[in-house]
Amino acid sequence: MQHPKLIANKREINGKKVKQLRRGGKMPANVYGKGIPSQAVEVNYADFAPVYSEVGETGIIDLEVSGQTIPVLVKNPQMHFNSAQPLHVDFYQVNLKEKIRTSVPVKVVGEPAPVTDHQGLLMQLLNEIEIEALPEAIPDFIEVDASSLEEIGDILEVSDIKAPEGVTILTSSEENVVQVSELVKEEKEPEPVVTAAEGEATIPSKGETSAEPDSTTAAPKEEK
């Protein structure tokens, strides 16, 4: 099976000075694996971006380091807070003939009847599942079909998932993956009632007089 290729060069710049690399269009990285020492490398971001877009964290990359090509997986990407651009990644060397443990995303498809009828809300409770497989058998994602859920409160567990061929699911079978919850409708808040005590003047009924003196009535003249 062919894998996308990427060239990495030995990195001499470390620590806070790696900002210089990024300004020059390069990205700091590390290569490590079973039985090999960690090595600081750098890659051209323009070369890495399309490869990472293609394989993500589940696909194999043929990484050329110091004239040697090794199969690797992308691990621990550190992303820029605003742009979501990778700032640093690890390349994990794998043996294509040995199974490895890794996590893959959960992709929910299908719509339960309560959701279609606008009576329920589909909640995804598990975003990743841990698996074991040969590196080239690692799927891009694990698909979960939620269309079989028929009532409010129905749940799909990990035990309900059918693993792809060559893949063993390691996450506990009792873990909940998706659930149909009752759709909570917002109740309209009652309008506040304004009372006379809150500043609204009252009009005396017929036959009643106001307790306040009438400022328009002339005061009696003082007798001499």
C-alpha positions in Angstrom: 0.0 0.0 0.0 1.4 3.4 -1.0 1.6 6.1 1.6 2.0 9.9 1.2 5.6 11.0 1.6 7.1 13.7 3.7 10.7 14.9 4.2 12.0 15.9 7.6 15.4 17.5 8.4 17.3 17.4 11.7 16.4 20.3 13.9 19.0 22.4 15.6 16.7 25.1 17.0 14.8 24.3 20.2 12.8 26.0 23.0 11.4 29.4 22.4 13.6 30.0 19.4 11.3 27.7 17.3 9.3 30.8 16.6 12.0 31.6 14.1 11.3 28.3 12.3 7.6 29.1 12.0 8.3 32.5 10.6 10.3 30.8 8.0 7.5 28.4 7.0 8.8 25.4 8.9 7.2 23.4 11.7 9.1 21.8 14.6 8.4 18.1 15.3 9.8 15.1 17.0 10.3 11.5 15.8 10.1 8.6 18.3 9.1 5.0 18.4 9.6 1.6 20.0 13.3 1.1 20.6 14.5 4.3 19.0 15.6 7.5 20.7 13.5 10.7 20.2 14.9 13.0 17.5 14.1 16.7 16.9 13.2 17.4 13.3 11.6 20.1 11.2 9.3 19.9 8.2 8.1 22.5 5.6 4.6 23.4 6.7 3.5 23.8 3.0 4.4 20.1 2.5 2.9 18.9 5.8 -0.5 20.6 5.6 -1.9 18.6 2.6 -0.5 15.3 3.9 -2.0 15.9 7.3 -5.3 16.9 5.7 -5.3 13.5 3.9 -4.2 11.1 6.6 -5.1 12.9 9.9 -3.9 10.9 12.9 -4.9 7.5 11.6 -3.1 7.2 8.3 0.5 6.1 7.6 3.1 8.6 6.3 6.4 7.6 4.8 8.7 10.0 6.5 12.2 10.5 5.1 14.7 11.4 7.9 18.5 11.5 7.2 18.1 9.5 4.0 16.0 6.8 5.7 12.3 6.3 5.1 10.2 5.1 8.0 6.4 4.6 8.4 4.9 7.0 11.0 1.6 8.2 12.5 1.0 11.8 13.5 0.6 12.1 17.3 -0.1 14.9 19.7 -0.7 17.8 17.3 -0.5 21.1 19.1 -2.9 23.5 17.3 -2.9 27.3 17.2 -5.9 28.6 19.3 -7.4 30.9 16.6 -6.2 29.5 13.2 -6.2 25.7 14.2 -2.9 25.5 12.3 -0.5 22.8 13.7 2.3 24.4 15.7 4.1 21.1 16.6 3.5 17.4 16.0 5.1 14.1 17.0 5.8 11.4 14.4 5.4 7.9 15.9 7.4 5.2 14.1 5.4 2.0 13.6 6.1 -1.6 12.6 3.7 -2.4 9.8 3.6 -6.0 10.9 2.8 -5.3 14.6 -0.6 -4.3 16.0 -0.8 -1.0 17.9 -3.3 0.6 20.2 -4.7 4.0 19.2 -7.9 6.0 19.4 -10.1 6.8 16.4 -13.0 9.3 16.1 -16.7 8.2 16.4 -18.9 9.2 13.4 -22.6 9.1 14.1 -24.9 8.6 11.1 -28.7 8.2 10.7 -31.4 10.0 12.6 -33.7 8.3 15.2 -37.5 8.7 14.8 -37.9 10.9 17.8 -35.4 13.4 16.4 -37.2 13.3 13.0 -40.5 14.0 14.7 -39.0 16.9 16.6 -39.7 15.2 19.9 -36.1 14.2 20.9 -32.5 15.3 20.8 -29.6 13.0 19.8 -26.7 13.3 22.1 -23.2 12.0 21.3 -21.6 10.8 24.6 -18.4 9.3 23.2 -16.2 11.1 20.7 -13.4 8.5 20.4 -13.0 4.8 20.7 -9.7 2.9 21.5 -8.8 0.1 19.2 -6.1 -2.3 18.3 -5.1 -3.1 14.8 -2.2 -3.3 12.3 -1.1 0.2 11.3 -2.5 -0.1 7.8 -5.8 -1.4 9.1 -6.6 1.6 11.3 -9.9 3.1 10.1 -10.3 6.8 9.7 -13.3 6.6 12.0 -15.7 4.1 13.6 -19.3 4.6 12.3 -22.3 4.4 14.6 -25.8 4.2 13.0 -28.3 5.9 15.3 -31.4 5.3 13.1 -32.3 2.1 15.0 -33.1 4.2 18.2 -36.9 4.4 18.4 -37.9 6.0 21.7 -36.9 8.7 24.1 -34.2 7.3 26.4 -32.9 4.7 23.9 -29.1 4.3 24.0 -26.4 2.7 21.8 -23.4 1.2 23.7 -20.0 0.2 22.5 -21.2 -3.4 22.5 -23.7 -2.4 19.7 -20.8 -1.4 17.4 -19.6 -3.8 14.7 -15.8 -3.4 14.4 -14.3 -3.3 10.9 -12.3 -6.4 9.8 -9.0 -6.6 11.5 -9.9 -4.1 14.2 -10.5 -5.0 17.9 -12.4 -2.5 20.1 -10.7 -2.0 23.5 -13.1 0.6 25.0 -15.4 -0.9 27.6 -18.5 -2.5 25.9 -20.8 -0.8 28.5 -19.7 2.7 27.5 -22.7 4.7 26.1 -22.0 6.2 22.7 -25.3 8.0 21.8 -28.6 8.6 23.5 -32.0 10.0 22.6 -33.0 12.6 25.1 -36.3 14.4 25.5 -36.4 17.8 23.7 -36.8 20.5 26.4 -39.0 23.3 25.1 -38.4 26.8 26.6 -41.4 28.1 28.6 -42.4 31.6 28.0 -41.8 33.7 31.1 -44.9 35.5 32.5 -44.8 39.2 32.1 -44.2 41.1 35.4 -47.2 42.6 37.1 -46.7 46.2 38.0 -48.5 47.2 41.2 -49.3 50.6 42.7 -46.7 50.1 45.3 -44.1 50.0 42.5 -44.9 53.5 41.3 -48.1 53.3 39.4 -50.7 56.0 40.5 -54.2 54.7 41.5 -57.4 56.5 40.5 -59.9 56.8 43.4 -63.3 55.3 42.8 -66.4 57.3 42.7 -67.2 58.8 46.1 -63.6 58.5 47.4 -61.2 61.3 48.0 -57.6 61.4 47.7 -55.6 61.3 50.9 -53.2 63.9 49.5 -54.2 67.6 49.8 -55.2 69.3 46.6 -52.5 71.8 45.9 -54.9 73.8 43.7 -57.3 74.6 46.6 -56.6 78.0 48.1 -55.7 78.1 51.8 -58.2 79.9 54.1 -57.3 83.5 54.9 -56.1 84.2 58.4 -58.5 86.3 60.4 -57.3 89.6 61.8 
